[in-house]
Amino acid sequence: MLKQGLELKQTQKLSPLQIQTIKLIELPIMELEQRVKAELEDNPVLDDSPSSKDDDEDQPKDVSIDELDKDDPIPSYNLKVNNYGKDERPQYNTFSVKESFTQSLLEQLGFRHLSKHDHDVAAFIIGSLDENGYLRRDIDSLVDDLAFKDNIQSSPEEVLRLLSVIQEFDPAGVGARDLRECLLLQLRVQKRTEDVKLAETIIRDYFQDFSNKHFPKIINKLGISQEDMKAALERIVKLNPYPGGQIDDTYTDQAQQIVPDFVLDIEDGEMRLEMPRFNIPEIRVSKKYAELLAESQGSQDRQKKEAATFVKQKLDSAKWFVEALKQRQNTLRSTMEAILEYQHDYFLDGDESNLKPMVLKDIAERTGFDISTISRVVNSKYIETHFGIFPLKYFFSEGLENQEGVEVSTRELKKALRECVDNEDKRKPLTDDQLVAEMGKKGYKVARRTIAKYRDQLEIPKARLRKEL
């Protein structure tokens, strides 16, 4: 039996201003400048040219929004924010950060003289590599995916041929299907010295014995001296088992020229935060549009009314845009100030041991903003400090308790782990269980699986791959 009834639901609908603000918050400053430029070109009532006292008095003047009809139903804002410094258009410092692994491979692919079909297949292979630069999928699966996902007909032989092309790219070892192939690819491009040739033979023909550290067995089978073996091992341990670069849990750099959204200076032990001098445009109505509005008052002329409606729509749009810019600036500053306050000791000297565990919720609670807003602020924003340029994501990390019950940053733990490995006896490198014990001596409670995770993120090989004769 069907039943009918009324149900009252409360839903939240974002205003045009809120939508505009959210979109602007996400943009780093260089993209924001492009967005403002586009808005200035699209909306005739916006003007970013600063007023000059030396303007010719006889020239027609643009009209300030406040000089228009006071009975105009459009609400008025304080729409002029002077963020200019001494230079009206300062030249920002730009910083180049390393390009992403995939982008680097695609750029190298572009220099190869391949047909469009071969290029598309090779690009698909590159997109199939894992974060360490390995191709973990079997060739037949790639052929199937090329057909079903990209409608590209290929064959196992063709995929293998183009994979061999990718395996010639930098960094050496990329495109390998296992560790053995990865090491061989790296040895292949090295100068053909005797120790390199021996290392290649060991990895190619005795990889299982090498993996199990059966060095005496290899020495006997090859009829070489212990010194020869040691020289070959020194070559091997310098190879990179992760040619793609293990992705850290902090951030991934992208190829771009960046302009810091924030600049931090330390003066007499006090932190001073600045945002790049970005000018919020002033809403000024040109003389022509002001006259249109004035003539439309009480007029019954349809064309004049339509023209006035057009101008008022552009005014609305301009006001929302300018107010959204103001809110973006205030939101970014409040968020960065909260981060500086939370990580005060770290920002004074850049010592990672002073970087406290911090998650988005911590800053949301301090600012009163939603976590989603903090996430948008943090994304793709950078700060220039006296000890380097960092994305805001860098300062966020989970934490673990030490033996005193005090929460410490994962970066502090990684730094301590790196010190343990650097100071170990390379003839008897520490296993993950032994690293747990060593970290315990330093006052850190860390599980074995955590050690393995951090070791991978720091690109530290397992103990048996760190062993030296």
VEXDREN-2710 file (C-alpha; in Angstrom, 1 decimal):
% VEXDREN-2710
k/r/px/py/pz
1/MET/0.0/0.0/0.0
2/LEU/1.4/3.4/-1.0
3/LYS/1.7/6.1/1.6
4/GLN/2.0/9.8/1.0
5/GLY/3.3/12.3/3.3
6/LEU/5.3/15.5/3.7
7/GLU/9.0/15.5/4.7
8/LEU/10.9/18.6/5.7
9/LYS/14.6/18.6/4.8
10/GLN/17.1/21.3/5.4
11/THR/19.7/21.6/2.6
12/GLN/22.6/24.0/2.3
13/LYS/23.1/25.8/-1.0
14/LEU/26.3/27.7/-1.7
15/SER/26.0/31.3/-2.8
16/PRO/27.8/32.5/-6.0
17/LEU/30.2/34.3/-3.6
18/GLN/31.0/31.1/-1.7
19/ILE/31.5/29.1/-4.9
20/GLN/33.7/31.8/-6.3
21/THR/35.8/31.9/-3.1
22/ILE/36.2/28.1/-3.0
23/LYS/37.5/28.1/-6.5
24/LEU/40.0/30.9/-5.9
25/ILE/41.3/29.4/-2.7
26/GLU/42.5/26.4/-4.6
27/LEU/44.6/28.4/-7.0
28/PRO/48.3/29.0/-6.4
29/ILE/49.3/32.6/-7.0
30/MET/50.5/32.3/-10.6
31/GLU/47.2/30.6/-11.7
32/LEU/45.3/33.2/-9.6
33/GLU/47.0/36.0/-11.6
34/GLN/45.9/34.4/-14.8
35/ARG/42.4/34.0/-13.5
36/VAL/42.3/37.7/-12.5
37/LYS/43.6/38.7/-16.0
38/ALA/40.9/36.7/-17.6
39/GLU/38.2/38.3/-15.4
40/LEU/39.5/41.8/-16.2
41/GLU/39.3/41.1/-19.9
42/ASP/35.8/39.6/-19.6
43/ASN/34.2/42.2/-17.3
44/PRO/34.3/45.9/-18.4
45/VAL/33.5/47.2/-14.9
46/LEU/36.7/45.8/-13.4
47/ASP/39.9/47.8/-13.6
48/ASP/43.3/47.0/-12.2
49/SER/45.0/50.3/-13.2
50/PRO/45.8/52.4/-10.1
51/SER/44.5/55.9/-10.1
52/SER/47.0/58.7/-10.7
53/LYS/46.9/62.3/-9.4
54/ASP/48.6/63.4/-12.6
55/ASP/45.6/62.4/-14.8
56/ASP/44.6/65.0/-17.3
57/GLU/41.7/66.9/-15.7
58/ASP/40.0/67.4/-19.1
59/GLN/39.8/63.7/-19.8
60/PRO/36.5/61.8/-19.1
61/LYS/36.8/60.1/-15.7
62/ASP/35.7/56.6/-14.8
63/VAL/33.1/56.6/-12.1
64/SER/33.6/54.9/-8.7
65/ILE/30.8/52.5/-7.8
66/ASP/29.9/54.7/-4.8
67/GLU/29.2/57.6/-7.1
68/LEU/26.3/55.7/-8.8
69/ASP/22.7/55.9/-7.8
70/LYS/22.5/55.5/-4.0
71/ASP/19.1/53.8/-4.5
72/ASP/20.7/51.1/-6.6
73/PRO/19.5/47.7/-5.2
74/ILE/23.0/46.2/-5.6
75/PRO/24.7/46.1/-2.1
76/SER/27.9/48.1/-1.7
77/TYR/31.2/46.8/-0.5
78/ASN/34.5/48.3/0.4
79/LEU/36.0/47.0/-2.8
80/LYS/39.3/48.7/-3.0
81/VAL/42.1/46.9/-1.2
82/ASN/45.6/48.4/-1.7
83/ASN/48.0/45.5/-1.6
84/TYR/50.7/47.3/-3.6
85/GLY/54.1/47.8/-2.2
86/LYS/56.6/50.3/-3.5
87/ASP/56.6/48.5/-6.8
88/GLU/53.3/48.5/-8.5
89/ARG/54.0/45.3/-10.3
90/PRO/56.9/43.6/-8.4
91/GLN/58.9/40.8/-10.0
92/TYR/58.3/37.8/-7.8
93/ASN/61.1/35.3/-7.1
94/THR/60.4/32.1/-9.0
95/PHE/61.8/28.8/-8.0
96/SER/62.2/25.6/-10.1
97/VAL/61.2/22.4/-8.4
98/LYS/62.0/19.0/-9.8
99/GLU/59.7/17.5/-12.4
100/SER/57.6/14.5/-11.8
101/PHE/58.9/11.0/-12.7
102/THR/56.2/10.3/-15.3
103/GLN/56.5/13.8/-16.9
104/SER/60.3/13.3/-17.2
105/LEU/59.8/10.0/-19.1
106/LEU/57.1/11.5/-21.4
107/GLU/59.4/14.4/-22.2
108/GLN/62.2/11.9/-23.1
109/LEU/59.7/10.0/-25.2
110/GLY/59.0/13.1/-27.1
111/PHE/62.6/13.3/-28.4
112/ARG/62.3/9.8/-30.0
113/HIS/61.3/9.7/-33.6
114/LEU/58.4/7.3/-33.3
115/SER/55.1/7.0/-35.2
116/LYS/52.0/8.2/-33.5
117/HIS/51.0/4.6/-32.8
118/ASP/54.3/3.7/-31.2
119/HIS/54.3/6.9/-29.2
120/ASP/50.8/6.1/-27.9
121/VAL/51.8/2.6/-26.9
122/ALA/55.0/3.7/-25.2
123/ALA/53.1/6.5/-23.3
124/PHE/50.6/3.8/-22.1
125/ILE/53.5/1.7/-20.8
126/ILE/55.0/4.7/-19.0
127/GLY/51.6/5.3/-17.4
128/SER/51.6/1.7/-16.2
129/LEU/54.9/1.9/-14.3
130/ASP/54.6/1.9/-10.5
131/GLU/56.0/4.7/-8.3
132/ASN/59.4/2.9/-8.1
133/GLY/59.7/2.8/-11.9
134/TYR/59.0/-0.9/-12.3
135/LEU/56.6/-2.5/-14.8
136/ARG/54.8/-4.9/-12.5
137/ARG/52.2/-6.0/-15.0
138/ASP/52.5/-8.8/-17.5
139/ILE/52.8/-8.0/-21.2
140/ASP/49.6/-9.7/-22.2
141/SER/47.6/-7.6/-19.7
142/LEU/49.0/-4.4/-21.2
143/VAL/48.1/-5.5/-24.7
144/ASP/44.5/-6.2/-23.5
145/ASP/44.3/-2.8/-21.7
146/LEU/45.6/-1.0/-24.8
147/ALA/42.7/-2.5/-26.8
148/PHE/39.9/-2.0/-24.2
149/LYS/40.9/1.3/-22.6
150/ASP/42.5/3.2/-25.4
151/ASN/41.3/1.3/-28.5
152/ILE/44.9/0.7/-29.6
153/GLN/45.6/-2.6/-31.2
154/SER/49.1/-3.9/-30.3
155/SER/51.0/-7.2/-29.7
156/PRO/53.3/-8.6/-27.0
157/GLU/56.2/-8.2/-29.4
158/GLU/55.5/-4.6/-30.0
159/VAL/55.0/-3.8/-26.3
160/LEU/58.4/-5.5/-25.5
161/ARG/60.1/-3.5/-28.3
162/LEU/58.8/-0.2/-27.0
163/LEU/59.5/-1.2/-23.4
164/SER/63.2/-1.7/-24.5
165/VAL/63.1/1.9/-25.8
166/ILE/61.8/3.2/-22.4
167/GLN/64.5/1.2/-20.6
168/GLU/67.1/3.4/-22.3
169/PHE/65.7/6.5/-20.6
170/ASP/66.9/8.2/-17.5
171/PRO/67.1/7.3/-14.7
172/ALA/68.8/4.1/-15.6
173/GLY/66.9/1.0/-14.5
174/VAL/63.5/2.4/-15.3
175/GLY/61.0/0.1/-16.9
176/ALA/62.5/-3.0/-15.3
177/ARG/60.2/-5.9/-14.5
178/ASP/62.1/-7.1/-11.4
179/LEU/65.1/-6.1/-9.3
180/ARG/67.5/-8.2/-11.3
181/GLU/66.6/-6.5/-14.5
182/CYS/66.7/-3.1/-12.8
183/LEU/70.3/-3.7/-11.6
184/LEU/71.4/-5.0/-15.0
185/LEU/70.0/-2.0/-16.8
186/GLN/72.0/0.3/-14.6
187/LEU/75.2/-1.7/-15.0
188/ARG/74.7/-1.8/-18.8
189/VAL/75.2/2.0/-19.1
190/GLN/78.3/2.1/-16.9
191/LYS/81.9/2.2/-18.2
192/ARG/83.0/-1.3/-19.0
193/THR/85.6/-1.7/-16.2
194/GLU/86.5/-5.2/-14.8
195/ASP/84.5/-4.7/-11.6
196/VAL/81.4/-3.6/-13.6
197/LYS/81.7/-6.6/-15.9
198/LEU/82.0/-8.9/-12.8
199/ALA/79.1/-7.2/-11.1
200/GLU/77.0/-7.8/-14.3
201/THR/78.0/-11.5/-14.4
202/ILE/77.0/-11.9/-10.7
203/ILE/73.6/-10.3/-11.1
204/ARG/72.9/-12.0/-14.4
205/ASP/74.1/-15.5/-13.6
206/TYR/74.2/-15.8/-9.8
207/PHE/71.4/-13.5/-8.7
208/GLN/69.9/-16.0/-6.3
209/ASP/73.2/-16.7/-4.6
210/PHE/73.8/-12.9/-4.4
211/SER/70.3/-12.3/-2.9
212/ASN/71.0/-14.9/-0.2
213/LYS/74.5/-13.5/0.5
214/HIS/76.2/-16.7/-0.5
215/PHE/79.3/-14.8/-1.4
216/PRO/81.8/-17.6/-0.8
217/LYS/79.8/-19.8/-3.2
218/ILE/80.0/-17.2/-5.9
219/ILE/83.8/-16.7/-5.3
220/ASN/84.3/-20.5/-5.8
221/LYS/82.1/-20.8/-8.9
222/LEU/83.8/-17.8/-10.6
223/GLY/87.3/-18.5/-9.4
224/ILE/87.8/-14.9/-8.2
225/SER/89.5/-13.4/-5.2
226/GLN/87.7/-11.9/-2.2
227/GLU/89.0/-8.5/-3.3
228/ASP/87.5/-8.9/-6.8
229/MET/84.2/-9.9/-5.1
230/LYS/84.4/-6.9/-2.8
231/ALA/85.0/-4.5/-5.7
232/ALA/82.0/-5.9/-7.6
233/LEU/79.8/-5.6/-4.5
234/GLU/80.8/-2.0/-4.1
235/ARG/79.5/-1.4/-7.6
236/ILE/76.2/-3.2/-6.9
237/VAL/75.4/-1.5/-3.6
238/LYS/75.7/1.9/-5.3
239/LEU/72.9/1.0/-7.7
240/ASN/69.4/2.3/-7.1
241/PRO/66.8/-0.3/-6.5
242/TYR/64.1/2.3/-6.8
243/PRO/64.9/4.3/-10.1
244/GLY/61.5/5.9/-10.0
245/GLY/62.1/7.4/-6.6
246/GLN/60.0/6.1/-3.8
247/ILE/57.1/8.6/-3.2
248/ASP/57.4/10.1/0.2
249/ASP/54.3/10.6/2.4
250/THR/54.8/14.3/2.4
251/TYR/54.5/15.7/-1.1
252/THR/55.2/15.1/-4.8
253/ASP/57.1/17.8/-6.7
254/GLN/55.8/18.8/-10.1
255/ALA/57.6/20.5/-12.9
256/GLN/56.8/24.1/-12.7
257/GLN/58.0/27.6/-12.0
258/ILE/56.6/28.5/-8.7
259/VAL/56.0/31.8/-6.9
260/PRO/55.7/31.4/-3.1
261/ASP/52.3/32.4/-1.8
262/PHE/54.0/33.3/1.5
263/VAL/57.4/34.7/2.5
264/LEU/58.7/34.3/6.1
265/ASP/61.4/36.4/7.6
266/ILE/62.9/36.2/11.0
267/GLU/63.8/39.6/12.6
268/ASP/65.3/39.7/16.1
269/GLY/63.9/36.2/16.8
270/GLU/60.4/37.2/15.7
271/MET/58.6/35.8/12.7
272/ARG/57.2/38.2/10.1
273/LEU/54.9/36.7/7.4
274/GLU/54.3/38.4/4.1
275/MET/52.1/37.5/1.2
276/PRO/53.4/38.4/-2.3
277/ARG/52.1/41.9/-3.1
278/PHE/49.0/41.0/-5.1
279/ASN/46.6/43.8/-6.1
280/ILE/42.9/43.2/-5.8
281/PRO/41.4/45.2/-8.7
282/GLU/39.1/48.2/-8.0
283/ILE/35.6/48.2/-9.4
284/ARG/35.3/51.3/-11.5
285/VAL/32.6/51.8/-14.1
286/SER/33.7/53.5/-17.3
287/LYS/32.0/56.8/-18.2
288/LYS/30.1/55.1/-21.0
289/TYR/28.5/52.5/-18.7
290/ALA/27.8/55.1/-16.0
291/GLU/25.9/57.2/-18.5
292/LEU/23.9/54.1/-19.5
293/LEU/22.9/53.5/-15.9
294/ALA/22.0/57.2/-15.4
295/GLU/19.9/57.4/-18.6
296/SER/18.0/54.2/-17.7
297/GLN/16.6/55.7/-14.5
298/GLY/12.8/56.0/-15.1
299/SER/13.3/55.4/-18.8
300/GLN/10.7/53.3/-20.6
301/ASP/13.1/52.6/-23.5
302/ARG/13.6/48.9/-23.9
303/GLN/17.1/49.1/-25.2
304/LYS/18.3/51.4/-22.4
305/LYS/16.7/49.0/-19.8
306/GLU/18.5/46.0/-21.4
307/ALA/21.8/47.9/-21.4
308/ALA/21.3/48.9/-17.7
309/THR/20.5/45.3/-16.9
310/PHE/23.7/44.2/-18.6
311/VAL/25.8/46.7/-16.6
312/LYS/24.2/45.7/-13.3
313/GLN/24.8/42.0/-14.0
314/LYS/28.5/42.8/-14.6
315/LEU/28.6/44.8/-11.4
316/ASP/27.2/41.9/-9.5
317/SER/29.8/39.6/-11.0
318/ALA/32.6/42.1/-10.3
319/LYS/31.5/42.5/-6.6
320/TRP/31.4/38.7/-6.0
321/PHE/34.8/38.3/-7.7
322/VAL/36.5/41.1/-5.7
323/GLU/35.0/40.0/-2.4
324/ALA/36.0/36.4/-3.2
325/LEU/39.6/37.7/-3.7
326/LYS/39.5/39.4/-0.3
327/GLN/38.2/36.3/1.4
328/ARG/40.9/34.2/-0.3
329/GLN/43.6/36.5/1.0
330/ASN/42.2/36.5/4.5
331/THR/41.7/32.7/4.5
332/LEU/45.2/32.0/3.3
333/ARG/46.8/34.4/5.8
334/SER/44.8/33.0/8.7
335/THR/45.7/29.4/7.8
336/MET/49.4/30.2/7.4
337/GLU/49.5/32.1/10.7
338/ALA/48.0/29.1/12.4
339/ILE/50.6/26.8/10.9
340/LEU/53.4/29.2/12.0
341/GLU/52.0/29.3/15.5
342/TYR/51.6/25.5/15.7
343/GLN/55.1/24.9/14.3
344/HIS/56.8/27.9/15.9
345/ASP/60.0/26.3/17.0
346/TYR/60.5/24.6/13.7
347/PHE/60.2/27.8/11.6
348/LEU/62.8/29.6/13.7
349/ASP/65.6/27.4/12.5
350/GLY/64.3/24.7/10.2
351/ASP/65.4/21.8/12.5
352/GLU/63.2/18.9/11.5
353/SER/63.3/17.5/15.1
354/ASN/61.2/20.5/16.1
355/LEU/58.5/19.7/13.5
356/LYS/55.5/18.5/15.5
357/PRO/52.9/16.1/14.3
358/MET/50.2/18.1/12.6
359/VAL/47.1/17.1/10.6
360/LEU/44.5/19.2/8.8
361/LYS/42.1/19.0/11.7
362/ASP/44.6/20.7/14.0
363/ILE/44.7/23.8/11.8
364/ALA/40.9/23.7/11.2
365/GLU/40.3/23.8/14.9
366/ARG/42.6/26.8/15.3
367/THR/41.2/28.8/12.4
368/GLY/37.5/27.8/12.7
369/PHE/37.6/26.8/9.0
370/ASP/36.4/23.4/7.7
371/ILE/39.0/20.7/7.1
372/SER/38.1/20.9/3.4
373/THR/39.0/24.6/3.3
374/ILE/42.3/23.9/5.0
375/SER/43.0/21.2/2.4
376/ARG/42.3/23.6/-0.4
377/VAL/44.6/26.2/1.1
378/VAL/47.4/23.7/1.6
379/ASN/47.2/22.3/-1.9
380/SER/49.7/23.7/-4.4
381/LYS/50.8/26.5/-2.1
382/TYR/54.4/27.3/-1.2
383/ILE/56.3/29.3/1.5
384/GLU/59.7/30.8/1.2
385/THR/61.7/30.6/4.4
386/HIS/65.3/31.4/5.3
387/PHE/66.1/27.6/5.1
388/GLY/64.4/26.8/1.9
389/ILE/61.2/26.7/-0.2
390/PHE/58.5/24.3/0.9
391/PRO/55.0/23.3/-0.1
392/LEU/52.6/23.7/2.8
393/LYS/51.9/19.9/2.6
394/TYR/55.4/19.4/3.9
395/PHE/54.6/20.5/7.4
396/PHE/51.7/18.1/7.9
397/SER/52.6/14.6/9.2
398/GLU/51.1/12.0/11.4
399/GLY/52.8/11.3/14.8
400/LEU/53.8/8.4/17.0
401/GLU/54.5/8.4/20.7
402/ASN/57.9/8.0/22.1
403/GLN/58.7/6.0/25.2
404/GLU/57.8/9.0/27.4
405/GLY/54.4/9.2/25.8
406/VAL/55.2/12.4/23.9
407/GLU/54.0/12.5/20.3
408/VAL/56.8/13.0/17.8
409/SER/56.7/13.7/14.1
410/THR/57.2/11.0/11.5
411/ARG/60.0/13.1/10.1
412/GLU/61.9/13.0/13.4
413/LEU/61.5/9.2/13.4
414/LYS/62.8/9.0/9.8
415/LYS/65.8/11.2/10.7
416/ALA/66.6/8.9/13.7
417/LEU/66.3/5.9/11.5
418/ARG/68.6/7.3/8.9
419/GLU/71.2/7.9/11.6
420/CYS/70.9/4.3/12.8
421/VAL/71.6/3.0/9.2
422/ASP/74.4/5.5/8.6
423/ASN/76.2/4.4/11.8
424/GLU/75.8/0.7/11.4
425/ASP/78.6/-1.8/10.7
426/LYS/78.2/-2.4/7.0
427/ARG/79.7/-5.8/7.3
428/LYS/76.8/-6.7/9.6
429/PRO/74.0/-4.3/8.6
430/LEU/71.1/-4.0/11.0
431/THR/67.9/-6.0/10.2
432/ASP/64.5/-4.4/10.7
433/ASP/64.1/-6.1/14.1
434/GLN/67.5/-4.7/15.1
435/LEU/66.6/-1.3/13.9
436/VAL/63.5/-1.5/16.1
437/ALA/65.8/-2.1/19.1
438/GLU/68.2/0.7/18.1
439/MET/65.2/3.1/17.7
440/GLY/64.1/2.0/21.2
441/LYS/67.5/3.0/22.6
442/LYS/66.9/6.4/21.2
443/GLY/63.6/6.6/22.9
444/TYR/61.2/5.8/20.0
445/LYS/58.5/3.1/20.2
446/VAL/58.3/1.9/16.6
447/ALA/56.8/-1.4/15.2
448/ARG/58.8/-3.5/12.7
449/ARG/56.3/-2.8/10.0
450/THR/56.7/0.9/10.6
451/ILE/60.5/0.6/10.2
452/ALA/60.0/-1.3/6.9
453/LYS/57.6/1.4/5.7
454/TYR/60.0/4.3/6.6
455/ARG/63.0/2.5/5.3
456/ASP/61.3/2.1/1.9
457/GLN/60.3/5.8/1.9
458/LEU/63.9/6.8/2.6
459/GLU/65.1/4.5/-0.2
460/ILE/67.2/2.4/2.2
461/PRO/67.6/-1.2/0.9
462/LYS/67.0/-4.2/3.1
463/ALA/69.9/-5.3/5.4
464/ARG/71.2/-8.0/3.0
465/LEU/71.5/-5.4/0.2
466/ARG/73.5/-3.1/2.4
467/LYS/76.1/-5.7/3.4
468/GLU/79.7/-5.1/2.5
469/LEU/82.7/-7.4/2.7
END
